[in-house]
Protein backbone atom coordinates (compact mmCIF):
# COMPACT_ATOMS: atom_id res chain seq x y z
CA UNK A 1 0.00 0.00 0.00
CA UNK A 2 2.50 2.59 1.16
CA UNK A 3 5.27 2.18 -1.37
CA UNK A 4 6.53 5.74 -1.28
CA UNK A 5 7.92 7.40 1.80
CA UNK A 6 5.09 6.80 4.25
CA UNK A 7 2.96 9.90 4.48
CA UNK A 8 1.47 10.64 7.90
CA UNK A 9 -1.39 12.35 6.00
CA UNK A 10 -2.46 9.23 4.10
CA UNK A 11 -5.34 7.34 5.76
CA UNK A 12 -5.49 3.59 6.21
CA UNK A 13 -8.26 2.18 3.96
CA UNK A 14 -11.09 0.81 6.10
CA UNK A 15 -14.72 -0.06 5.69
CA UNK A 16 -17.73 0.15 7.95
CA UNK A 17 -18.53 -3.13 9.71
CA UNK A 18 -21.38 -1.93 11.90
CA UNK A 19 -23.12 1.40 12.26
CA UNK A 20 -25.79 2.03 14.90
CA UNK A 21 -27.24 4.85 16.94
CA UNK A 22 -25.89 5.10 20.44
CA UNK A 23 -28.35 7.58 21.93
CA UNK A 24 -32.15 7.72 21.77
CA UNK A 25 -32.00 11.23 20.28
CA UNK A 26 -29.83 9.94 17.40
CA UNK A 27 -27.14 12.55 18.03
CA UNK A 28 -24.56 9.85 18.71
CA UNK A 29 -23.69 7.08 16.30
CA UNK A 30 -21.22 4.28 16.77
CA UNK A 31 -19.15 3.01 13.86
CA UNK A 32 -17.14 -0.17 13.97
CA UNK A 33 -14.53 -0.20 11.23
CA UNK A 34 -12.48 -3.06 9.89
CA UNK A 35 -9.27 -3.00 7.93
CA UNK A 36 -9.16 -3.60 4.17
CA UNK A 37 -5.61 -4.94 4.53
CA UNK A 38 -4.84 -7.34 7.41
CA UNK A 39 -1.27 -5.99 7.50
CA UNK A 40 -2.65 -2.57 8.46
CA UNK A 41 -4.59 -4.23 11.30
CA UNK A 42 -1.43 -5.90 12.61
CA UNK A 43 0.46 -2.61 12.49
CA UNK A 44 -2.38 -0.78 14.21
CA UNK A 45 -2.82 -3.20 17.10
CA UNK A 46 0.93 -3.55 17.59
CA UNK A 47 1.04 0.03 18.85
CA UNK A 48 -2.52 0.84 19.93
CA UNK A 49 -3.05 2.00 23.51
CA UNK A 50 -6.41 2.96 25.07
CA UNK A 51 -6.77 6.74 25.20
CA UNK A 52 -5.44 7.23 21.70
CA UNK A 53 -7.50 8.74 18.91
CA UNK A 54 -7.77 8.56 15.12
CA UNK A 55 -8.70 10.93 12.32
CA UNK A 56 -11.60 9.52 10.36
CA UNK A 57 -11.73 10.51 6.71
CA UNK A 58 -14.86 10.80 4.67
CA UNK A 59 -13.44 11.33 1.21
CA UNK A 60 -14.58 14.62 -0.20
CA UNK A 61 -15.77 15.91 3.18
CA UNK A 62 -12.67 15.94 5.35
CA UNK A 63 -11.40 14.53 8.59
CA UNK A 64 -12.62 14.42 12.15
CA UNK A 65 -10.70 13.46 15.30
CA UNK A 66 -12.38 10.79 17.42
CA UNK A 67 -11.22 8.77 20.41
CA UNK A 68 -11.01 5.01 20.00
CA UNK A 69 -13.82 3.31 21.95
CA UNK A 70 -12.68 -0.32 21.71
CA UNK A 71 -10.00 -2.51 23.24
CA UNK A 72 -7.58 -4.52 21.13
CA UNK A 73 -8.82 -7.87 22.45
CA UNK A 74 -12.35 -7.25 21.16
CA UNK A 75 -11.30 -8.14 17.61
CA UNK A 76 -9.77 -6.74 14.43
CA UNK A 77 -12.03 -3.70 14.35
CA UNK A 78 -11.89 -0.18 15.74
CA UNK A 79 -14.91 1.46 17.36
CA UNK A 80 -15.76 5.16 17.40
CA UNK A 81 -18.76 7.12 18.57
CA UNK A 82 -19.41 10.36 16.72
CA UNK A 83 -21.61 13.21 17.83
CA UNK A 84 -23.39 14.77 14.85
CA UNK A 85 -22.06 18.33 14.87
CA UNK A 86 -20.18 19.49 11.77
CA UNK A 87 -20.02 18.53 8.11
CA UNK A 88 -17.71 15.54 8.61
CA UNK A 89 -19.60 14.06 11.54
CA UNK A 90 -22.85 14.55 9.61
CA UNK A 91 -21.28 12.55 6.78
CA UNK A 92 -20.12 9.91 9.27
CA UNK A 93 -23.72 9.51 10.42
CA UNK A 94 -24.73 8.72 6.84
CA UNK A 95 -22.37 5.76 6.54
CA UNK A 96 -23.70 2.23 6.21
CA UNK A 97 -22.08 -1.17 6.63
CA UNK A 98 -19.73 -1.86 3.72
CA UNK A 99 -19.03 1.81 2.98
CA UNK A 100 -15.36 2.77 2.54
CA UNK A 101 -13.75 5.15 5.02
CA UNK A 102 -10.20 6.32 5.75
CA UNK A 103 -8.57 6.32 9.14
CA UNK A 104 -5.30 7.79 10.38
CA UNK A 105 -3.89 6.53 13.61
CA UNK A 106 -3.58 5.52 16.31
CA UNK A 107 -2.47 9.03 17.28
CA UNK A 108 -1.41 10.58 20.56
CA UNK A 109 -0.04 9.05 23.73
CA UNK A 110 -2.98 7.21 25.32
CA UNK A 111 -3.27 6.41 29.02
CA UNK A 112 -0.03 5.63 30.90
CA UNK A 113 -1.11 2.07 31.71
CA UNK A 114 2.37 0.86 32.67
CA UNK A 115 2.75 3.55 35.32
CA UNK A 116 -0.72 2.78 36.72
CA UNK A 117 0.01 -0.92 37.37
CA UNK A 118 -0.71 -1.97 40.95
CA UNK A 119 -2.96 1.02 41.60
CA UNK A 120 -6.69 1.46 42.14
CA UNK A 121 -8.34 3.23 39.21
CA UNK A 122 -11.16 5.74 39.43
CA UNK A 123 -12.60 6.36 35.95
CA UNK A 124 -14.83 9.42 35.68
CA UNK A 125 -16.63 10.28 32.45
CA UNK A 126 -19.31 12.61 31.21
CA UNK A 127 -21.35 12.55 28.00
CA UNK A 128 -19.84 11.34 24.74
CA UNK A 129 -16.31 11.93 26.09
CA UNK A 130 -16.71 8.59 27.84
CA UNK A 131 -15.65 6.78 24.63
CA UNK A 132 -11.92 6.45 25.42
CA UNK A 133 -12.77 5.60 29.05
CA UNK A 134 -14.98 2.83 27.71
CA UNK A 135 -11.96 1.58 25.73
CA UNK A 136 -9.90 1.77 28.93
CA UNK A 137 -12.48 -0.13 30.98
CA UNK A 138 -12.81 -2.79 28.28
CA UNK A 139 -9.03 -3.11 28.18
CA UNK A 140 -8.92 -3.61 31.96
CA UNK A 141 -11.69 -6.21 31.82
CA UNK A 142 -9.53 -8.64 29.89
CA UNK A 143 -8.41 -11.39 32.28
CA UNK A 144 -4.74 -10.92 31.36
CA UNK A 145 -4.91 -7.20 32.27
CA UNK A 146 -7.31 -7.09 35.18
CA UNK A 147 -4.84 -8.59 37.69
CA UNK A 148 -2.35 -5.78 37.07
CA UNK A 149 -4.62 -3.21 38.69
CA UNK A 150 -6.43 -2.88 42.02
CA UNK A 151 -9.94 -1.71 42.68
CA UNK A 152 -11.83 -0.35 39.65
CA UNK A 153 -14.48 2.34 40.09
CA UNK A 154 -16.39 3.86 37.15
CA UNK A 155 -18.47 7.03 37.49
CA UNK A 156 -20.36 7.96 34.33
CA UNK A 157 -22.80 10.81 34.00
CA UNK A 158 -24.96 11.98 31.10
CA UNK A 159 -27.62 14.65 30.80
CA UNK A 160 -30.38 12.06 30.30
CA UNK A 161 -30.55 8.27 30.40
CA UNK A 162 -31.10 8.27 26.64
CA UNK A 163 -27.71 9.90 26.08
CA UNK A 164 -25.89 7.17 28.01
CA UNK A 165 -23.63 5.28 25.60
CA UNK A 166 -22.88 1.54 25.46
CA UNK A 167 -26.02 0.93 27.52
CA UNK A 168 -26.19 -2.88 27.44
CA UNK A 169 -22.56 -3.32 28.32
CA UNK A 170 -22.69 -0.83 31.16
CA UNK A 171 -25.85 -2.45 32.51
CA UNK A 172 -23.91 -5.71 32.65
CA UNK A 173 -21.04 -4.02 34.51
CA UNK A 174 -23.33 -3.60 37.52
CA UNK A 175 -23.36 -7.39 37.85
CA UNK A 176 -19.58 -7.73 37.88
CA UNK A 177 -17.86 -8.33 41.18
CA UNK A 178 -14.50 -6.88 40.05
CA UNK A 179 -15.69 -3.29 39.65
CA UNK A 180 -17.96 -0.64 41.06
CA UNK A 181 -20.19 1.38 38.69
CA UNK A 182 -21.95 4.65 39.45
CA UNK A 183 -24.19 6.09 36.76
CA UNK A 184 -25.73 9.50 36.94
CA UNK A 185 -28.14 11.73 35.03
CA UNK A 186 -28.56 15.46 35.48
CA UNK A 187 -32.31 15.56 36.15
CA UNK A 188 -34.65 12.89 37.65
CA UNK A 189 -36.35 10.40 35.34
CA UNK A 190 -38.93 7.75 36.07
CA UNK A 191 -37.50 4.29 36.83
CA UNK A 192 -33.94 5.60 37.13
CA UNK A 193 -32.21 3.57 39.83
CA UNK A 194 -28.87 5.37 39.95
CA UNK A 195 -27.53 8.79 40.94
CA UNK A 196 -29.18 12.02 39.96
CA UNK A 197 -26.87 15.04 39.83
CA UNK A 198 -23.81 16.50 38.19
CA UNK A 199 -20.67 14.41 37.95
CA UNK A 200 -18.54 16.52 40.36
CA UNK A 201 -21.22 16.10 43.04
CA UNK A 202 -21.49 12.37 42.38
CA UNK A 203 -17.70 12.11 42.74
CA UNK A 204 -17.94 13.80 46.14
CA UNK A 205 -20.78 11.47 47.13
CA UNK A 206 -18.96 8.32 46.04
CA UNK A 207 -15.83 9.72 47.64
CA UNK A 208 -13.22 7.33 46.20
CA UNK A 209 -10.10 6.86 48.32
CA UNK A 210 -6.99 8.61 47.03
CA UNK A 211 -4.69 6.03 48.65
CA UNK A 212 -2.62 4.30 45.97
CA UNK A 213 -5.16 5.49 43.39
CA UNK A 214 -5.24 7.36 40.13
CA UNK A 215 -8.25 9.19 38.77
CA UNK A 216 -8.98 9.63 35.05
CA UNK A 217 -11.42 12.33 34.03
CA UNK A 218 -12.89 12.82 30.54
CA UNK A 219 -15.88 14.99 29.96
CA UNK A 220 -17.12 18.31 28.70
CA UNK A 221 -14.94 21.26 29.79
CA UNK A 222 -17.44 22.41 32.42
CA UNK A 223 -17.52 18.98 34.05
CA UNK A 224 -13.73 18.66 34.02
CA UNK A 225 -13.37 22.15 35.46
CA UNK A 226 -15.36 21.23 38.59
CA UNK A 227 -14.32 17.59 38.88
CA UNK A 228 -10.57 18.24 39.09
CA UNK A 229 -10.84 20.41 42.24
CA UNK A 230 -13.31 17.91 43.75
CA UNK A 231 -10.65 15.20 43.38
CA UNK A 232 -7.97 17.46 44.85
CA UNK A 233 -10.31 18.02 47.80
CA UNK A 234 -10.63 14.25 48.25
CA UNK A 235 -6.86 14.08 48.58
CA UNK A 236 -5.77 13.12 45.05
CA UNK A 237 -2.47 14.82 44.16
CA UNK A 238 -2.08 16.56 40.77
CA UNK A 239 0.29 13.76 39.73
CA UNK A 240 -2.47 11.15 40.19
CA UNK A 241 -5.23 12.98 38.31
CA UNK A 242 -5.36 12.52 34.53
CA UNK A 243 -7.53 13.99 31.84
CA UNK A 244 -7.77 13.82 28.08
CA UNK A 245 -7.97 17.08 26.13
CA UNK A 246 -9.47 18.08 22.82
CA UNK A 247 -8.90 20.99 20.48
CA UNK A 248 -9.50 21.57 16.83
CA UNK A 249 -7.07 19.43 14.86
CA UNK A 250 -6.09 18.99 11.25
CA UNK A 251 -2.87 17.02 10.87
CA UNK A 252 -2.88 14.99 14.10
CA UNK A 253 0.92 14.70 14.01
CA UNK A 254 2.18 17.98 15.49
CA UNK A 255 2.63 19.99 12.29
CA UNK A 256 -0.44 22.02 11.41
CA UNK A 257 -0.07 24.04 14.60
CA UNK A 258 -3.59 24.54 15.86
CA UNK A 259 -3.95 22.24 18.88
CA UNK A 260 -1.08 23.68 20.89
CA UNK A 261 -1.33 24.28 24.59
CA UNK A 262 1.74 26.38 25.18
CA UNK A 263 4.70 24.38 23.82
CA UNK A 264 2.76 21.08 23.81
CA UNK A 265 0.58 19.75 21.03
CA UNK A 266 -2.52 17.92 22.21
CA UNK A 267 -2.34 15.58 19.19
CA UNK A 268 1.28 14.55 19.63
CA UNK A 269 2.18 15.16 23.30
CA UNK A 270 -1.36 14.39 24.56
CA UNK A 271 -4.26 14.00 24.51
CA UNK A 272 -3.73 12.53 27.99
CA UNK A 273 -2.10 14.85 30.52
CA UNK A 274 -1.79 14.73 34.30
CA UNK A 275 -3.13 17.67 36.25
CA UNK A 276 0.46 18.34 37.33
CA UNK A 277 1.46 18.71 33.66
CA UNK A 278 -1.53 20.93 32.93
CA UNK A 279 -0.80 23.18 35.88
CA UNK A 280 2.56 23.97 34.29
CA UNK A 281 0.96 24.94 30.95
CA UNK A 282 -0.89 28.15 30.01
CA UNK A 283 -4.68 28.14 30.39
CA UNK A 284 -5.31 28.28 26.63
CA UNK A 285 -8.20 25.85 26.34
CA UNK B 1 36.09 26.04 1.69
CA UNK B 2 36.63 29.66 0.58
CA UNK B 3 36.32 30.32 -3.15
CA UNK B 4 36.20 33.42 -5.26
CA UNK B 5 33.60 34.37 -7.86
CA UNK B 6 33.95 37.40 -10.13
CA UNK B 7 30.66 39.25 -10.37
CA UNK B 8 30.76 39.32 -14.18
CA UNK B 9 30.91 35.52 -14.15
CA UNK B 10 27.87 35.13 -11.93
CA UNK B 11 25.27 34.86 -14.69
CA UNK B 12 27.45 32.40 -16.55
CA UNK B 13 27.63 30.22 -13.45
CA UNK B 14 23.87 30.42 -12.86
CA UNK B 15 23.26 29.39 -16.45
CA UNK B 16 25.65 26.48 -16.07
CA UNK B 17 23.68 25.27 -13.05
CA UNK B 18 20.51 25.38 -15.11
CA UNK B 19 21.78 22.32 -17.01
CA UNK B 20 21.36 20.18 -13.90
CA UNK B 21 19.08 22.12 -11.60
CA UNK B 22 16.03 24.29 -11.53
CA UNK B 23 17.60 27.52 -10.28
CA UNK B 24 15.56 29.94 -8.16
CA UNK B 25 16.83 33.45 -7.54
CA UNK B 26 15.29 36.79 -6.48
CA UNK B 27 13.67 38.54 -9.46
CA UNK B 28 11.27 41.46 -9.77
CA UNK B 29 7.61 40.81 -10.42
CA UNK B 30 4.83 43.36 -9.92
CA UNK B 31 6.69 45.73 -7.59
CA UNK B 32 8.00 42.99 -5.35
CA UNK B 33 10.94 40.65 -5.32
CA UNK B 34 10.23 36.93 -5.53
CA UNK B 35 12.17 33.71 -5.77
CA UNK B 36 11.40 32.60 -9.32
CA UNK B 37 12.96 29.99 -11.58
CA UNK B 38 15.58 31.49 -13.87
CA UNK B 39 14.57 31.73 -17.54
CA UNK B 40 16.71 32.74 -20.53
CA UNK B 41 17.68 36.40 -20.28
CA UNK B 42 16.87 36.65 -16.57
CA UNK B 43 17.58 39.72 -14.52
CA UNK B 44 18.49 39.30 -10.87
CA UNK B 45 17.00 41.71 -8.35
CA UNK B 46 19.61 41.68 -5.65
CA UNK B 47 19.56 45.37 -4.84
CA UNK B 48 15.76 45.86 -4.88
CA UNK B 49 15.08 44.64 -1.39
CA UNK B 50 16.92 42.79 1.24
CA UNK B 51 14.28 40.17 1.40
CA UNK B 52 11.69 38.79 -0.96
CA UNK B 53 8.16 39.57 0.14
CA UNK B 54 7.15 35.91 0.37
CA UNK B 55 9.75 33.97 2.32
CA UNK B 56 11.42 31.04 0.53
CA UNK B 57 9.67 28.61 2.92
CA UNK B 58 7.03 28.67 0.15
CA UNK B 59 9.40 26.66 -2.05
CA UNK B 60 9.30 23.85 0.53
CA UNK B 61 5.81 24.30 1.98
CA UNK B 62 3.78 25.70 -0.94
CA UNK B 63 0.87 28.03 -0.14
CA UNK B 64 -1.39 25.32 -1.48
CA UNK B 65 -0.44 21.73 -2.13
CA UNK B 66 -2.39 18.55 -2.86
CA UNK B 67 -1.58 15.72 -0.43
CA UNK B 68 -3.66 13.03 -2.07
CA UNK B 69 -6.11 12.56 -4.89
CA UNK B 70 -9.40 10.77 -4.77
CA UNK B 71 -10.08 7.81 -7.00
CA UNK B 72 -13.40 6.20 -7.82
CA UNK B 73 -15.64 4.52 -5.23
CA UNK B 74 -14.25 6.30 -2.16
CA UNK B 75 -10.61 5.40 -2.81
CA UNK B 76 -7.59 7.68 -2.72
CA UNK B 77 -3.88 7.67 -3.47
CA UNK B 78 -0.86 9.60 -2.33
CA UNK B 79 0.51 12.32 -4.60
CA UNK B 80 4.23 11.62 -4.98
CA UNK B 81 6.60 14.15 -3.46
CA UNK B 82 8.53 16.45 -5.78
CA UNK B 83 12.20 15.66 -6.18
CA UNK B 84 13.40 17.99 -8.96
CA UNK B 85 16.99 19.00 -8.11
CA UNK B 86 16.96 22.70 -7.30
CA UNK B 87 19.28 25.51 -6.32
CA UNK B 88 17.94 28.43 -4.36
CA UNK B 89 20.38 31.23 -4.96
CA UNK B 90 20.50 34.44 -2.95
CA UNK B 91 18.51 33.38 0.09
CA UNK B 92 19.11 35.66 3.07
CA UNK B 93 20.59 34.13 6.24
CA UNK B 94 17.48 34.91 8.33
CA UNK B 95 15.32 32.89 5.93
CA UNK B 96 17.77 30.00 5.74
CA UNK B 97 18.05 29.94 9.53
CA UNK B 98 14.25 29.81 9.77
CA UNK B 99 14.26 26.72 7.57
CA UNK B 100 16.35 24.83 10.14
CA UNK B 101 13.62 25.57 12.70
CA UNK B 102 10.93 24.30 10.35
CA UNK B 103 13.01 21.13 9.91
CA UNK B 104 12.40 20.38 13.60
CA UNK B 105 8.65 20.44 12.88
CA UNK B 106 8.56 18.59 9.56
CA UNK B 107 11.37 16.10 10.08
CA UNK B 108 10.49 14.78 13.51
CA UNK B 109 11.54 11.21 14.03
CA UNK B 110 8.03 9.86 14.55
CA UNK B 111 6.19 11.69 11.80
CA UNK B 112 8.33 12.94 8.96
CA UNK B 113 6.60 15.01 6.32
CA UNK B 114 7.65 13.33 3.04
CA UNK B 115 6.77 16.40 0.93
CA UNK B 116 8.97 18.74 2.96
CA UNK B 117 11.77 16.21 3.27
CA UNK B 118 11.92 15.39 -0.44
CA UNK B 119 12.19 19.06 -1.35
CA UNK B 120 14.79 19.76 1.31
CA UNK B 121 16.96 16.86 0.15
CA UNK B 122 16.71 17.87 -3.50
CA UNK B 123 17.64 21.51 -2.87
CA UNK B 124 20.97 23.30 -2.55
CA UNK B 125 20.66 26.54 -0.60
CA UNK B 126 23.08 29.32 -1.46
CA UNK B 127 22.90 32.32 0.82
CA UNK B 128 23.71 35.94 0.21
CA UNK B 129 25.00 37.70 3.31
CA UNK B 130 23.65 41.15 4.12
CA UNK B 131 26.52 43.62 4.15
CA UNK B 132 24.12 46.50 4.78
CA UNK B 133 21.44 46.25 7.46
CA UNK B 134 17.84 46.20 6.24
CA UNK B 135 15.32 48.67 7.56
CA UNK B 136 13.12 46.53 9.76
CA UNK B 137 15.34 43.51 10.39
CA UNK B 138 16.67 42.62 13.82
CA UNK B 139 18.50 39.35 13.19
CA UNK B 140 21.30 39.89 15.69
CA UNK B 141 18.78 40.58 18.46
CA UNK B 142 17.26 37.11 18.20
CA UNK B 143 20.31 34.93 17.73
CA UNK B 144 20.63 35.04 13.96
CA UNK B 145 22.83 37.40 11.97
CA UNK B 146 23.57 38.95 8.58
CA UNK B 147 26.08 36.18 7.79
CA UNK B 148 24.61 33.35 9.85
CA UNK B 149 25.43 29.95 8.32
CA UNK B 150 22.49 27.94 9.66
CA UNK B 151 20.57 26.15 6.91
CA UNK B 152 23.00 27.13 4.14
CA UNK B 153 25.14 25.01 1.86
CA UNK B 154 27.16 28.09 0.93
CA UNK B 155 27.16 31.83 1.58
CA UNK B 156 28.33 34.77 -0.52
CA UNK B 157 30.07 37.85 0.82
CA UNK B 158 30.17 40.92 -1.40
CA UNK B 159 33.74 42.17 -1.77
CA UNK B 160 32.97 44.80 -4.45
CA UNK B 161 34.25 43.37 -7.76
CA UNK B 162 34.06 39.82 -6.49
CA UNK B 163 31.99 37.56 -4.29
CA UNK B 164 33.67 35.38 -1.71
CA UNK B 165 31.97 31.97 -1.57
CA UNK B 166 32.15 29.93 1.63
CA UNK B 167 30.85 26.38 1.32
CA UNK B 168 29.60 24.33 4.26
CA UNK B 169 28.48 21.02 2.75
CA UNK B 170 29.18 18.51 0.01
CA UNK B 171 26.21 19.91 -1.88
CA UNK B 172 27.78 23.37 -1.73
CA UNK B 173 31.24 22.08 -2.69
CA UNK B 174 29.88 20.33 -5.77
CA UNK B 175 27.99 23.41 -6.89
CA UNK B 176 31.05 25.67 -6.83
CA UNK B 177 33.65 23.05 -7.82
CA UNK B 178 34.77 25.12 -10.85
CA UNK B 179 35.81 28.18 -8.84
CA UNK B 180 39.30 29.06 -7.72
CA UNK B 181 40.34 29.20 -4.11
CA UNK B 182 40.18 32.60 -2.45
CA UNK B 183 43.42 34.20 -1.28
CA UNK B 184 44.10 34.73 2.41
CA UNK B 185 43.72 38.44 1.83
CA UNK B 186 40.25 37.97 0.30
CA UNK B 187 39.16 35.74 3.18
CA UNK B 188 40.33 38.31 5.70
CA UNK B 189 38.44 41.05 3.87
CA UNK B 190 35.29 38.93 3.93
CA UNK B 191 35.59 38.51 7.68
CA UNK B 192 35.91 42.28 8.01
CA UNK B 193 32.80 42.86 5.88
CA UNK B 194 30.87 40.30 7.92
CA UNK B 195 32.00 41.76 11.21
CA UNK B 196 31.17 45.31 10.12
CA UNK B 197 27.70 44.22 8.97
CA UNK B 198 27.02 42.58 12.29
CA UNK B 199 28.07 45.69 14.20
CA UNK B 200 25.80 47.89 12.08
CA UNK B 201 22.71 45.89 13.13
CA UNK B 202 21.07 47.61 16.10
CA UNK B 203 19.84 45.56 19.06
CA UNK B 204 16.07 46.03 18.87
CA UNK B 205 15.01 44.76 22.30
CA UNK B 206 16.27 42.87 25.31
CA UNK B 207 15.79 39.09 25.03
CA UNK B 208 17.29 38.19 28.40
CA UNK B 209 14.38 37.34 30.70
CA UNK B 210 11.81 38.01 27.96
CA UNK B 211 10.48 34.45 27.92
CA UNK B 212 9.89 34.52 31.66
CA UNK B 213 8.08 37.82 31.38
CA UNK B 214 5.78 36.48 28.70
CA UNK B 215 5.13 33.25 30.61
CA UNK B 216 4.27 35.14 33.77
CA UNK B 217 2.01 37.60 31.99
CA UNK B 218 -0.19 35.16 30.10
CA UNK B 219 -3.28 36.63 31.79
CA UNK B 220 -2.07 40.22 31.73
CA UNK B 221 -4.22 43.09 30.38
CA UNK B 222 -1.12 43.87 28.29
CA UNK B 223 -2.44 41.62 25.49
CA UNK B 224 -5.58 43.66 25.19
CA UNK B 225 -3.48 46.76 24.64
CA UNK B 226 -0.99 45.01 22.34
CA UNK B 227 -3.70 43.71 20.02
CA UNK B 228 -5.95 46.77 19.97
CA UNK B 229 -5.06 48.05 16.50
CA UNK B 230 -4.66 44.58 14.92
CA UNK B 231 -7.00 43.95 12.00
CA UNK B 232 -6.50 40.21 12.09
CA UNK B 233 -5.38 40.08 8.46
CA UNK B 234 -2.73 37.46 9.17
CA UNK B 235 -0.04 38.97 6.93
CA UNK B 236 2.48 38.83 9.81
CA UNK B 237 2.11 35.06 9.92
CA UNK B 238 1.74 34.29 6.21
CA UNK B 239 4.95 36.20 5.46
CA UNK B 240 6.81 34.92 8.51
CA UNK B 241 9.64 32.52 7.62
CA UNK B 242 9.16 30.48 10.81
CA UNK B 243 5.35 30.22 10.64
CA UNK B 244 4.23 26.86 9.31
CA UNK B 245 0.57 26.37 10.25
CA UNK B 246 -1.65 24.79 7.65
CA UNK B 247 -5.20 23.72 7.12
CA UNK B 248 -6.24 20.50 5.38
CA UNK B 249 -9.38 20.62 3.26
CA UNK B 250 -11.06 18.34 0.77
CA UNK B 251 -11.54 20.00 -2.60
CA UNK B 252 -14.29 17.67 -3.69
CA UNK B 253 -14.69 19.05 -7.22
CA UNK B 254 -10.98 18.77 -7.93
CA UNK B 255 -10.90 15.40 -6.24
CA UNK B 256 -8.00 16.28 -4.00
CA UNK B 257 -7.17 16.68 -0.34
CA UNK B 258 -5.22 19.92 -0.12
CA UNK B 259 -3.22 21.66 2.53
CA UNK B 260 -3.21 25.42 2.53
CA UNK B 261 -1.29 27.92 4.63
CA UNK B 262 -3.32 28.92 7.64
CA UNK B 263 -2.85 31.42 10.42
CA UNK B 264 -3.48 31.55 14.15
CA UNK B 265 -4.64 35.14 13.60
CA UNK B 266 -7.95 33.93 12.11
CA UNK B 267 -10.98 33.20 14.27
CA UNK B 268 -11.80 29.94 12.48
CA UNK B 269 -8.31 28.60 13.05
CA UNK B 270 -9.11 27.31 16.54
CA UNK B 271 -12.94 27.34 16.36
CA UNK B 272 -14.29 23.96 17.42
CA UNK B 273 -17.35 22.14 16.08
CA UNK B 274 -19.16 22.70 19.38
CA UNK B 275 -18.86 26.46 18.87
CA UNK B 276 -16.25 26.78 21.61
CA UNK B 277 -13.16 28.78 20.66
CA UNK B 278 -10.10 28.81 22.92
CA UNK B 279 -8.92 32.00 21.16
CA UNK B 280 -12.12 33.89 20.49
CA UNK B 281 -10.67 37.37 20.00
CA UNK B 282 -7.57 39.06 18.63
CA UNK B 283 -6.33 39.41 22.20
CA UNK B 284 -5.78 35.66 22.58
CA UNK B 285 -4.63 35.33 18.98
CA UNK B 286 -2.00 38.04 19.30
CA UNK B 287 -0.81 36.42 22.51
CA UNK B 288 -0.55 33.08 20.72
CA UNK B 289 1.52 34.55 17.88
CA UNK B 290 4.05 36.28 20.10
CA UNK B 291 4.14 33.53 22.73
CA UNK B 292 4.69 30.86 20.10
CA UNK B 293 7.75 32.64 18.79
CA UNK B 294 9.19 33.94 22.04
CA UNK B 295 8.35 31.24 24.59
CA UNK B 296 6.95 28.03 23.07
CA UNK B 297 9.74 27.63 20.50
CA UNK B 298 12.25 28.27 23.30
CA UNK B 299 10.68 25.44 25.33
CA UNK B 300 10.73 23.15 22.31
CA UNK B 301 14.14 23.73 20.70
CA UNK B 302 15.83 26.23 23.01
CA UNK B 303 15.84 28.89 20.30
CA UNK B 304 13.65 31.93 19.76
CA UNK B 305 11.30 31.06 16.87
CA UNK B 306 12.01 34.32 15.05
CA UNK B 307 15.04 35.14 12.96
CA UNK B 308 14.44 38.89 12.82
CA UNK B 309 13.68 39.12 9.08
CA UNK B 310 11.42 42.11 9.78
CA UNK B 311 8.64 41.18 7.36
CA UNK B 312 5.88 41.35 9.98
CA UNK B 313 6.98 44.91 10.77
CA UNK B 314 7.33 45.98 7.14
CA UNK B 315 4.04 44.57 5.85
CA UNK B 316 1.66 45.15 8.77
CA UNK B 317 -1.10 47.39 7.37
CA UNK B 318 -1.56 49.21 10.69
CA UNK B 319 2.10 49.48 11.59
CA UNK B 320 2.16 47.04 14.48
CA UNK B 321 5.80 46.50 15.33
CA UNK B 322 6.83 43.30 17.09
CA UNK B 323 9.98 45.03 18.32
CA UNK B 324 7.97 47.66 20.16
CA UNK B 325 5.52 45.03 21.44
CA UNK B 326 8.36 43.01 22.92
CA UNK B 327 10.10 46.07 24.38
CA UNK B 328 6.85 46.78 26.21
CA UNK B 329 6.41 43.16 27.24
CA UNK B 330 9.84 43.23 28.81
CA UNK B 331 8.71 46.00 31.14
CA UNK B 332 5.73 44.03 32.47
CA UNK B 333 5.76 43.06 36.13
CA UNK B 334 7.24 39.67 37.01
CA UNK B 335 4.87 38.35 39.65
CA UNK B 336 1.49 38.20 37.85
CA UNK B 337 0.01 34.73 38.32
CA UNK B 338 -2.14 32.74 35.89
CA UNK B 339 -5.82 33.58 35.97
Interface residues (C-beta under 8 A of the other chain):
Chain A: X2 X4 X5 X6 X7 X8 X9 X10 X11 X13 X59 X60 X61 X62 X63 X85 X86 X89 X99 X100 X101 X102 X221 X246 X247 X248 X250 X251 X253 X254 X255 X256 X257 X258 X260 X262 X263 X268 X282 X283 X284 X285
Chain B: X67 X68 X70 X73 X74 X75 X76 X78 X80 X81 X105 X106 X108 X110 X111 X112 X113 X114 X115 X117 X118 X215 X218 X219 X244 X245 X246 X247 X248 X249 X250 X252 X255 X257 X259 X262 X264 X269 X270 X271 X272 X273 X274 X276 X278 X279 X284 X288 X291 X292 X295 X296 X297 X299 X300 X338 X339
